[in-house]
Amino acid sequence: MKVLGVVCSPRKGGNTEIMMSEAMAGARSYGAETELWTTAGKELKPCDGCDTCRQKGGKCHIEDDMQELFPMVLAADGLIFGSPSYFGSVTAQAKMVIDRLYSLYNMYVLPNKVAGVISVGSSIGHEGIWTQFSTFINYCHMLPADYASGFARNKGEVRKDRFAMKSSEELGKQVVSLIKQQFHCPEEYRRPLYRVCAEEYGIDSYPQNRF
Ligand SMILES: Cc1cc2nc3c(=O)[nH]c(=O)nc-3n(C[C@H](O)[C@H](O)[C@H](O)COP(=O)(O)O)c2cc1C
């Protein structure tokens, strides 16, 4: 059983990474193998909207460090996404990771993976992070785990936030417990509903073709 932590802070060894490490330790204490991947120091490009992955399926054509993340996500039974609050939402790096995972979304390979969220901010913006990741988790038919939140500004400060540290550890354990439940989405609902309606009934989701 594998749990992957995806840290979407540009700051190596920052507060998000510290909380994620705690979550990974929690997951290991419940028997999982863990891997932590961070956007820090990586070359990442945004999705260019070529739409090939949606129309033809398969691999994202952009050759950058996302290519090392795709197989890690595929191999994971559980994922934890973490981001600091940047102007009340996720970092640009987090949004790039989400958008580039469109290729895996279009392959219907994300359902049944458990996914939790870690947020860090000096004061506000946690809900923006939770909403962004939750929407993604929901779209992909992953099974949602909880949120862990931390309050910190300077690097390392989150270690003083007792709730952040403990809730991160518990989140890691929770993800493993949920994986052990072996939830399975019905095969036909691996696909998003817009695909089901188009492919099974010929009913399009485009507003001009609905009525
Ligand atoms: C560009 C930028 C925008 C930020 N916006 C917010 C914000 O809206 N709310 C907040 O509470 N903290 C904000 N912060 C502070 C970070 O969320 C905080 O320093 C966090 O601990 C960084 O996590 P990291 O160490 O994992 O990078 C911002 C920091 C930066 C660099």
The ligand as a Tripos MOL2 file, in Angstrom:
@<TRIPOS>MOLECULE
LIG
   31    33     1     0     0
SMALL
NO_CHARGES

@<TRIPOS>ATOM
      1 C1          2.9870   35.1970   -2.5680 C.3       1 LIG1
      2 C2          2.5520   34.8580   -1.1610 C.ar      1 LIG1
      3 C3          1.2200   35.0140   -0.8320 C.ar      1 LIG1
      4 C4          0.7770   34.6900    0.4550 C.ar      1 LIG1
      5 N1         -0.5480   34.8220    0.7420 N.ar      1 LIG1
      6 C5         -0.9970   34.4510    1.9620 C.ar      1 LIG1
      7 C6         -2.3820   34.5230    2.2770 C.ar      1 LIG1
      8 O1         -3.2320   34.9090    1.4570 O.2       1 LIG1
      9 N2         -2.7800   34.1530    3.5080 N.ar      1 LIG1
     10 C7         -1.8950   33.7120    4.4470 C.ar      1 LIG1
     11 O2         -2.3220   33.3570    5.5340 O.2       1 LIG1
     12 N3         -0.5660   33.6050    4.1930 N.ar      1 LIG1
     13 C8         -0.1020   33.9570    2.9640 C.ar      1 LIG1
     14 N4          1.2380   33.8260    2.6690 N.ar      1 LIG1
     15 C9          2.1510   33.2370    3.6730 C.3       1 LIG1
     16 C10         2.3910   31.7370    3.4480 C.3       1 LIG1
     17 O3          1.1650   31.0510    3.2950 O.3       1 LIG1
     18 C11         3.1430   31.1610    4.6370 C.3       1 LIG1
     19 O4          4.4100   31.8030    4.7230 O.3       1 LIG1
     20 C12         3.3330   29.6620    4.5900 C.3       1 LIG1
     21 O5          3.8040   29.2190    5.8310 O.3       1 LIG1
     22 C13         4.2970   29.2280    3.4990 C.3       1 LIG1
     23 O6          4.3770   27.8170    3.4820 O.3       1 LIG1
     24 P1          5.7080   27.0720    2.9970 P.3       1 LIG1
     25 O7          6.7450   27.2880    4.0640 O.co2     1 LIG1
     26 O8          5.3240   25.6460    2.8850 O.co2     1 LIG1
     27 O9          6.0850   27.6400    1.6950 O.co2     1 LIG1
     28 C14         1.7030   34.1850    1.4150 C.ar      1 LIG1
     29 C15         3.0540   34.0530    1.0660 C.ar      1 LIG1
     30 C16         3.4740   34.3870   -0.2140 C.ar      1 LIG1
     31 C17         4.9350   34.2000   -0.5810 C.3       1 LIG1
@<TRIPOS>BOND
     1     1     2 1
     2     2     3 ar
     3     2    30 ar
     4     3     4 ar
     5     4     5 ar
     6     4    28 ar
     7     5     6 ar
     8     6     7 ar
     9     6    13 1
    10     7     8 2
    11     7     9 ar
    12     9    10 ar
    13    10    11 2
    14    10    12 ar
    15    12    13 ar
    16    13    14 ar
    17    14    15 1
    18    14    28 ar
    19    15    16 1
    20    16    17 1
    21    16    18 1
    22    18    19 1
    23    18    20 1
    24    20    21 1
    25    20    22 1
    26    22    23 1
    27    23    24 1
    28    24    25 2
    29    24    26 1
    30    24    27 1
    31    28    29 ar
    32    29    30 ar
    33    30    31 1
@<TRIPOS>SUBSTRUCTURE
     1 LIG1         1 GROUP 0 **** ****
